């Protein structure tokens, strides 16, 4: 899988692919992907790192490289902390370690809205989610707005995230 992830402009429902798969099967798959995303958001907020590992494929590419720039000047982060290479990880285990390091000691609230999802084959899908997150560092709170751009893989009867790119539109600090 390519480590250089690019954001989607939008995700359009591919009616022909869904017709070929079968509309009932497609609806079940899309609901399973929504459930997968909900489990990811809950795992982050509940600090359930073992659940996090199984949400991603073993070779998933998770790219948070645009994230650190929004933290410079806050909660002790300086420009020297910026290292985009360390914010692109592969697989569920590395994702869990990276996310735990970033938010394991703070209170977080993550919400995914407005899913644009489509199946690209019987075993693959892609989606874009509107993101709102709140990160409470105790002495300051970050409110983040952006998108998750993701691909999914059905393996052994279970949907998993095979790539994730986080992009930000805006960040507010209070």
Secondary structure, 3 states (H helix, E strand, C coil): CCCCCCCCCCCCCCHHHHHHHCHHHHHHHHHHHHHHHHHHHHHHHHCCHHHHHHHEEEEEEEECCCCHHHHCCCCCCCHHHCCHHHHEEEHHHHHHHHHHHHHCCCEEEEEEEEEEEEECCCCEEEEEEEEEEEEECCCCEEEEEEEEEEEEEEECCEEEEEEEEEEEEEEEEC
